[in-house]
Amino acid sequence: MVPLYTHVLSTADYGTYDILNATIGPLIPLLTVDIQEAVLRFSVEEDSERDKVFSTGLYYVILSTLILLAFTGINYYFGFIKILKDYASFFVLLYGLNALSGILVYFARGTNQIRDISIGSVLSTAVMIASNLLFLVVFKFGLIGYFVASILGISAQVIYLLFKIDIHRYLRLVPRKDPIRREMVKYSTPMVANAIVWWTSSALDTYIVTWFCGISENGILSVGYKIPSIINIVQGIFGQAWTLSAVKDFDEKDSDGFFSNTYNVYNFLLVCMCSALIVLDKPLASFLFANDFFAAWRYSPFLLIGTVFSGMSAYIGGLLAAKKKTGTFAITSTITAAVNAGLNLVLIQFWGVLGAVFATALSYFLMWILRIRELKKYVGIEMDIHIKRDIAAYILLVIQAFALITIGVDRFFLGHQCVLFALIMVLYKKEVVAVLSQIKKIL
């Protein structure tokens, strides 16, 4: 849908939507104490009281939505935040629907209703696409149409899952002192810091760029995230499945090498995709980004590199979650958030929007380093991973990114990029053989 958005919306309109949508990101875990993570973790256990698990999650969604509704009402009356006053109803609706959708999807995943999640997602996408075409192309409602299309798309998934999960079977009042409710909150509360750092590393630059560079530049930056979102799709599919596998098949000694092998292959796939997308960055941008949005191609390479580190950090997070070591999330997240904020404030002064992109990549790199250290310290898994080799591959990605920004796309650039991509394949020759072997078996 990006080509459509960049054709019919101005950079200011897209920036407005992005900053409101980015604000919802940290508000959901903050106001709900990130209860959806606990819903997933506790619903996986077949002997758990799943009615209490779901009802606890739903309670925090409803409570948080009411709190946000009260705040937006006060802001609407006094006008503290103009952008929030102008789009208050859309903001609250998007928050409530996203929070409810998160609970439903995580609960369905925990109870192994994967097929229903897939159907709900496809339905949501279909409704969103149809609504965008109707409201943006036919009726030309602009930003308002974009908001309405997003709300209708999420609503379609929520309604479908409510029926398929047969939700009335899981509704009940859960006392505040109930052991399951207390254990869920104890598990999820430290995850709030983790969720906020993911937001900080990816969305704090939204506010700082808007403050220093303007809402239009933020609109261009937000479009720059669209190419890295190709990797995010892979991470999203893998991440949820990985958390379940880590919980069900956890082996602290990794005696069969499952965790190590998965780490190495997953890292290889992310690095390989990142390298290929850096090469294709400008051609993709010319197809996806129209008008002033085309400038976003400069921001994608280092956002892609940051996405690799975020994926590997999330992988390690799955292992920590399996051991319920959520306290470690708070430590690593707080450090990373502070560093990212500082880097944004400093680097944007020197390089503008590109400085924010550098800050994002560096903060995710720091997150990966801290998670590796915490994994060895608290969980005690001696994983057979090759840190020096991985760092060498990451350096090659950085060289690719700088070459794209400084050289541009010509014959020399393409030859240079092919050599770097080949070197990455050599570094991961064992994983290349393993992946090709699996493909051969499937065929």
C-alpha positions as semicolon CSV with decimal commas, in nm:
position;residue;x (nm);y (nm);z (nm)
1;M;0,000;0,000;0,000
2;V;0,300;0,231;0,033
3;P;0,291;0,349;-0,332
4;L;-0,073;0,451;-0,280
5;Y;-0,003;0,631;0,047
6;T;0,291;0,823;-0,092
7;H;0,087;0,931;-0,396
8;V;-0,227;1,054;-0,219
9;L;-0,092;1,175;0,117
10;S;0,141;1,465;0,183
11;T;0,456;1,416;0,390
12;A;0,288;1,618;0,668
13;D;-0,023;1,394;0,666
14;Y;0,186;1,078;0,674
15;G;0,401;1,224;0,951
16;T;0,089;1,306;1,154
17;Y;-0,045;0,953;1,127
18;D;0,297;0,809;1,207
19;I;0,350;1,010;1,523
20;L;0,007;0,916;1,661
21;N;0,053;0,552;1,565
22;A;0,403;0,552;1,716
23;T;0,260;0,689;2,041
24;I;0,021;0,395;2,068
25;G;0,322;0,159;2,059
26;P;0,456;0,236;2,408
27;L;0,117;0,321;2,557
28;I;-0,016;-0,034;2,517
29;P;0,253;-0,206;2,728
30;L;0,273;0,090;2,964
31;L;-0,098;0,115;3,045
32;T;-0,167;-0,261;3,033
33;V;0,157;-0,358;3,216
34;D;0,235;-0,549;2,892
35;I;-0,015;-0,813;3,001
36;Q;-0,035;-0,965;2,651
37;E;0,310;-1,117;2,703
38;A;0,179;-1,293;3,013
39;V;-0,132;-1,405;2,823
40;L;0,090;-1,580;2,568
41;R;0,328;-1,731;2,824
42;F;0,060;-1,864;3,061
43;S;-0,189;-1,983;2,799
44;V;0,079;-2,208;2,648
45;E;0,068;-2,427;2,961
46;E;-0,216;-2,673;2,902
47;D;-0,281;-2,723;3,274
48;S;-0,330;-2,349;3,334
49;E;-0,670;-2,195;3,402
50;R;-0,706;-2,030;3,065
51;D;-1,029;-1,853;3,153
52;K;-0,844;-1,662;3,425
53;V;-0,552;-1,594;3,192
54;F;-0,770;-1,441;2,921
55;S;-0,998;-1,250;3,159
56;T;-0,699;-1,096;3,333
57;G;-0,565;-0,975;3,000
58;L;-0,904;-0,836;2,896
59;Y;-0,942;-0,653;3,229
60;Y;-0,622;-0,456;3,174
61;V;-0,717;-0,373;2,814
62;I;-1,054;-0,229;2,923
63;L;-0,905;-0,043;3,221
64;S;-0,625;0,110;3,014
65;T;-0,866;0,221;2,739
66;L;-1,083;0,399;2,996
67;I;-0,776;0,573;3,141
68;L;-0,670;0,690;2,795
69;L;-1,026;0,803;2,717
70;A;-1,028;1,017;3,031
71;F;-0,691;1,171;2,943
72;T;-0,791;1,253;2,585
73;G;-1,113;1,407;2,717
74;I;-0,916;1,636;2,947
75;N;-0,677;1,721;2,664
76;Y;-0,969;1,793;2,430
77;Y;-1,109;2,042;2,679
78;F;-0,781;2,218;2,770
79;G;-0,593;2,163;2,441
80;F;-0,251;2,072;2,585
81;I;-0,157;1,862;2,280
82;K;-0,309;2,003;1,961
83;I;-0,244;1,702;1,736
84;L;-0,410;1,473;1,991
85;K;-0,707;1,708;2,023
86;D;-0,761;1,710;1,646
87;Y;-0,763;1,330;1,617
88;A;-0,873;1,224;1,967
89;S;-1,147;0,977;1,868
90;F;-0,927;0,803;1,610
91;F;-0,643;0,781;1,861
92;V;-0,853;0,615;2,132
93;L;-1,016;0,374;1,886
94;L;-0,680;0,269;1,741
95;Y;-0,540;0,218;2,090
96;G;-0,833;0,009;2,215
97;L;-0,850;-0,206;1,902
98;N;-0,473;-0,265;1,892
99;A;-0,464;-0,359;2,260
100;L;-0,762;-0,596;2,224
101;S;-0,621;-0,745;1,905
102;G;-0,292;-0,814;2,085
103;I;-0,468;-1,005;2,364
104;L;-0,678;-1,210;2,121
105;V;-0,386;-1,297;1,892
106;Y;-0,154;-1,392;2,179
107;F;-0,423;-1,602;2,347
108;A;-0,510;-1,777;2,020
109;R;-0,141;-1,846;1,962
110;G;-0,097;-1,980;2,314
111;T;-0,395;-2,215;2,267
112;N;-0,260;-2,326;1,928
113;Q;-0,532;-2,168;1,713
114;I;-0,278;-2,066;1,450
115;R;-0,514;-2,119;1,156
116;D;-0,764;-1,871;1,299
117;I;-0,490;-1,612;1,349
118;S;-0,388;-1,650;0,985
119;I;-0,744;-1,617;0,856
120;G;-0,805;-1,316;1,080
121;S;-0,489;-1,148;0,953
122;V;-0,581;-1,206;0,589
123;L;-0,932;-1,075;0,654
124;S;-0,789;-0,768;0,827
125;T;-0,557;-0,699;0,535
126;A;-0,834;-0,741;0,278
127;V;-1,067;-0,502;0,461
128;M;-0,786;-0,249;0,509
129;I;-0,688;-0,256;0,142
130;A;-1,049;-0,223;0,024
131;S;-1,113;0,060;0,270
132;N;-0,798;0,245;0,164
133;L;-0,895;0,223;-0,202
134;L;-1,247;0,341;-0,122
135;F;-1,162;0,627;0,113
136;L;-0,835;0,747;-0,041
137;V;-0,888;0,690;-0,414
138;V;-1,266;0,707;-0,466
139;F;-1,381;0,950;-0,196
140;K;-1,042;1,124;-0,149
141;F;-1,084;1,163;0,227
142;G;-0,708;1,198;0,275
143;L;-0,572;1,148;0,627
144;I;-0,919;1,088;0,774
145;G;-0,972;0,806;0,524
146;Y;-0,638;0,654;0,624
147;F;-0,744;0,651;0,990
148;V;-1,085;0,499;0,913
149;A;-0,933;0,228;0,691
150;S;-0,688;0,130;0,965
151;I;-0,967;0,111;1,224
152;L;-1,189;-0,103;0,999
153;G;-0,902;-0,339;0,918
154;I;-0,816;-0,407;1,283
155;S;-1,187;-0,435;1,370
156;A;-1,232;-0,713;1,114
157;Q;-0,963;-0,923;1,279
158;V;-1,095;-0,854;1,630
159;I;-1,452;-0,951;1,542
160;Y;-1,341;-1,269;1,364
161;L;-1,121;-1,386;1,655
162;L;-1,390;-1,307;1,914
163;F;-1,620;-1,556;1,741
164;K;-1,358;-1,820;1,657
165;I;-1,209;-1,832;2,006
166;D;-1,564;-1,867;2,141
167;I;-1,473;-1,602;2,387
168;H;-1,772;-1,632;2,621
169;R;-1,624;-1,957;2,755
170;Y;-1,327;-1,767;2,897
171;L;-1,500;-1,468;3,055
172;R;-1,504;-1,450;3,433
173;L;-1,424;-1,212;3,715
174;V;-1,075;-1,268;3,852
175;P;-1,013;-1,132;4,205
176;R;-0,720;-0,896;4,248
177;K;-0,547;-1,138;4,487
178;D;-0,596;-1,445;4,267
179;P;-0,260;-1,634;4,238
180;I;-0,273;-1,654;3,857
181;R;-0,350;-1,285;3,817
182;R;-0,070;-1,190;4,056
183;E;0,177;-1,422;3,884
184;M;0,085;-1,285;3,540
185;V;0,136;-0,927;3,653
186;K;0,463;-1,022;3,821
187;Y;0,580;-1,181;3,495
188;S;0,467;-0,905;3,261
189;T;0,556;-0,592;3,459
190;P;0,933;-0,613;3,393
191;M;0,849;-0,662;3,025
192;V;0,714;-0,306;3,016
193;A;1,069;-0,172;3,011
194;N;1,155;-0,414;2,733
195;A;0,856;-0,308;2,525
196;I;0,934;0,059;2,579
197;V;1,294;0,016;2,467
198;W;1,177;-0,144;2,144
199;W;0,961;0,161;2,099
200;T;1,243;0,393;2,207
201;S;1,486;0,238;1,959
202;S;1,240;0,260;1,671
203;A;1,007;0,549;1,750
204;L;1,180;0,795;1,982
205;D;1,346;0,940;1,674
206;T;0,993;1,015;1,550
207;Y;0,951;1,276;1,822
208;I;1,304;1,412;1,811
209;V;1,303;1,440;1,431
210;T;0,963;1,612;1,445
211;W;1,096;1,852;1,708
212;F;1,420;1,941;1,529
213;C;1,340;1,880;1,161
214;G;0,960;1,913;1,129
215;I;0,660;1,686;1,075
216;S;0,729;1,648;0,701
217;E;1,078;1,507;0,761
218;N;0,925;1,264;1,009
219;G;0,684;1,154;0,737
220;I;0,978;1,075;0,508
221;L;1,162;0,890;0,788
222;S;0,855;0,679;0,866
223;V;0,840;0,573;0,501
224;G;1,208;0,478;0,526
225;Y;1,105;0,206;0,771
226;K;0,894;0,033;0,503
227;I;1,182;-0,153;0,336
228;P;1,314;-0,286;0,671
229;S;0,957;-0,396;0,745
230;I;1,015;-0,673;0,488
231;I;1,257;-0,826;0,739
232;N;1,018;-0,742;1,023
233;I;0,758;-0,970;0,864
234;V;1,000;-1,263;0,881
235;Q;1,089;-1,170;1,238
236;G;0,724;-1,152;1,338
237;I;0,649;-1,497;1,202
238;F;0,960;-1,648;1,355
239;G;0,944;-1,459;1,684
240;Q;0,607;-1,583;1,805
241;A;0,678;-1,941;1,702
242;W;1,020;-1,920;1,864
243;T;0,883;-1,808;2,201
244;L;0,651;-2,109;2,205
245;S;0,931;-2,348;2,107
246;A;1,165;-2,204;2,369
247;V;0,902;-2,250;2,640
248;K;0,804;-2,604;2,541
249;D;1,147;-2,745;2,451
250;F;1,379;-2,556;2,685
251;D;1,707;-2,737;2,754
252;E;1,942;-2,536;2,972
253;K;2,248;-2,726;2,846
254;D;2,139;-2,718;2,480
255;S;2,259;-3,078;2,461
256;D;2,122;-3,139;2,111
257;G;2,241;-2,804;1,975
258;F;1,887;-2,696;1,882
259;F;1,915;-2,343;2,019
260;S;2,265;-2,288;1,880
261;N;2,180;-2,416;1,532
262;T;1,860;-2,211;1,521
263;Y;2,049;-1,898;1,630
264;N;2,315;-1,942;1,363
265;V;2,074;-2,013;1,077
266;Y;1,835;-1,734;1,181
267;N;2,124;-1,487;1,204
268;F;2,245;-1,595;0,859
269;L;1,899;-1,546;0,706
270;L;1,862;-1,197;0,855
271;V;2,211;-1,091;0,742
272;C;2,151;-1,235;0,393
273;M;1,817;-1,053;0,357
274;C;1,968;-0,730;0,489
275;S;2,257;-0,747;0,241
276;A;2,025;-0,816;-0,053
277;L;1,783;-0,538;0,043
278;I;2,067;-0,284;0,073
279;V;2,158;-0,365;-0,288
280;L;1,794;-0,333;-0,395
281;D;1,720;-0,030;-0,177
282;K;1,712;0,238;-0,446
283;P;1,520;0,033;-0,706
284;L;1,262;-0,057;-0,440
285;A;1,238;0,306;-0,330
286;S;1,179;0,423;-0,685
287;F;0,884;0,181;-0,706
288;L;0,742;0,228;-0,356
289;F;0,806;0,593;-0,273
290;A;0,649;0,870;-0,479
291;N;0,719;1,243;-0,490
292;D;0,911;1,383;-0,190
293;F;0,904;1,044;-0,018
294;F;1,175;0,909;-0,251
295;A;1,438;1,070;-0,025
296;A;1,361;0,798;0,230
297;W;1,593;0,557;0,045
298;R;1,888;0,716;0,228
299;Y;1,751;0,606;0,565
300;S;1,668;0,244;0,487
301;P;2,020;0,085;0,481
302;F;2,105;0,153;0,846
303;L;1,747;0,086;0,953
304;L;1,790;-0,255;0,787
305;I;2,106;-0,319;0,990
306;G;1,925;-0,217;1,307
307;T;1,649;-0,462;1,220
308;V;1,903;-0,748;1,212
309;F;2,016;-0,666;1,566
310;S;1,658;-0,629;1,687
311;G;1,578;-0,975;1,549
312;M;1,874;-1,138;1,723
313;S;1,791;-0,958;2,049
314;A;1,434;-1,088;2,025
315;Y;1,569;-1,442;1,971
316;I;1,767;-1,423;2,294
317;G;1,462;-1,269;2,460
318;G;1,268;-1,587;2,379
319;L;1,519;-1,792;2,578
320;L;1,503;-1,552;2,872
321;A;1,122;-1,559;2,861
322;A;1,127;-1,940;2,869
323;K;1,305;-1,919;3,205
324;K;1,076;-1,636;3,319
325;K;1,383;-1,414;3,362
326;T;1,188;-1,105;3,267
327;G;1,377;-0,895;3,520
328;T;1,677;-0,907;3,289
329;F;1,468;-0,735;3,022
330;A;1,427;-0,434;3,246
331;I;1,803;-0,400;3,299
332;T;1,906;-0,427;2,934
333;S;1,609;-0,222;2,816
334;T;1,672;0,069;3,050
335;I;2,037;0,095;2,950
336;T;1,957;0,075;2,580
337;A;1,677;0,331;2,602
338;A;1,899;0,583;2,779
339;V;2,182;0,540;2,528
340;N;1,944;0,566;2,233
341;A;1,789;0,886;2,362
342;G;2,131;1,042;2,413
343;L;2,254;0,935;2,070
344;N;1,944;1,076;1,901
345;L;1,987;1,415;2,065
346;V;2,356;1,432;1,970
347;L;2,363;1,276;1,623
348;I;2,059;1,460;1,488
349;Q;2,246;1,784;1,556
350;F;2,523;1,674;1,316
351;W;2,348;1,468;1,048
352;G;1,980;1,552;1,079
353;V;1,742;1,264;1,010
354;L;2,034;1,040;0,914
355;G;2,170;1,088;1,267
356;A;1,849;0,943;1,408
357;V;1,894;0,641;1,181
358;F;2,251;0,589;1,306
359;A;2,125;0,613;1,665
360;T;1,862;0,343;1,601
361;A;2,115;0,100;1,453
362;L;2,367;0,159;1,733
363;S;2,109;0,115;2,008
364;Y;1,989;-0,217;1,866
365;F;2,355;-0,329;1,844
366;L;2,396;-0,243;2,211
367;M;2,079;-0,439;2,292
368;W;2,221;-0,747;2,119
369;I;2,550;-0,722;2,313
370;L;2,371;-0,683;2,647
371;R;2,132;-0,971;2,579
372;I;2,419;-1,204;2,486
373;R;2,589;-1,121;2,814
374;E;2,272;-1,163;3,018
375;L;2,196;-1,497;2,853
376;K;2,529;-1,645;2,961
377;K;2,507;-1,487;3,306
378;Y;2,154;-1,582;3,411
379;V;2,052;-1,880;3,202
380;G;2,384;-2,058;3,171
381;I;2,348;-2,191;2,817
382;E;2,680;-2,253;2,649
383;M;2,562;-2,195;2,295
384;D;2,782;-2,280;2,000
385;I;2,756;-1,938;1,835
386;H;3,030;-1,759;1,645
387;I;3,041;-1,400;1,768
388;K;3,359;-1,299;1,581
389;R;3,224;-1,430;1,252
390;D;2,893;-1,255;1,307
391;I;3,063;-0,923;1,385
392;A;3,268;-0,957;1,065
393;A;2,943;-1,001;0,870
394;Y;2,791;-0,698;1,043
395;I;3,095;-0,488;0,944
396;L;3,043;-0,593;0,582
397;L;2,680;-0,477;0,607
398;V;2,794;-0,139;0,739
399;I;3,038;-0,105;0,447
400;Q;2,753;-0,188;0,207
401;A;2,531;0,078;0,366
402;F;2,795;0,352;0,354
403;A;2,880;0,260;-0,006
404;L;2,516;0,302;-0,107
405;I;2,488;0,643;0,056
406;T;2,823;0,779;-0,067
407;I;2,877;0,610;-0,406
408;G;2,525;0,571;-0,538
409;V;2,410;0,305;-0,782
410;D;2,644;0,247;-1,077
411;R;2,853;-0,038;-1,220
412;F;3,128;0,008;-0,964
413;F;2,872;0,001;-0,685
414;L;2,709;-0,317;-0,813
415;G;3,045;-0,493;-0,849
416;H;3,147;-0,377;-0,503
417;Q;2,818;-0,501;-0,354
418;C;2,843;-0,841;-0,527
419;V;3,189;-0,893;-0,376
420;L;3,063;-0,803;-0,026
421;F;2,759;-1,028;-0,062
422;A;2,987;-1,316;-0,174
423;L;3,211;-1,262;0,129
424;I;2,906;-1,286;0,357
425;M;2,808;-1,615;0,191
426;V;3,160;-1,749;0,251
427;L;3,143;-1,652;0,618
428;Y;2,817;-1,846;0,652
429;K;2,905;-2,138;0,424
430;K;2,795;-2,392;0,687
431;E;2,453;-2,227;0,718
432;V;2,427;-2,193;0,340
433;V;2,477;-2,570;0,305
434;A;2,223;-2,638;0,583
435;V;1,956;-2,415;0,425
436;L;2,011;-2,558;0,078
437;S;1,990;-2,909;0,223
438;Q;1,655;-2,830;0,384
439;I;1,524;-2,680;0,059
440;K;1,634;-2,993;-0,126
441;K;1,449;-3,214;0,125
442;I;1,132;-3,008;0,086
443;L;1,150;-3,025;-0,292
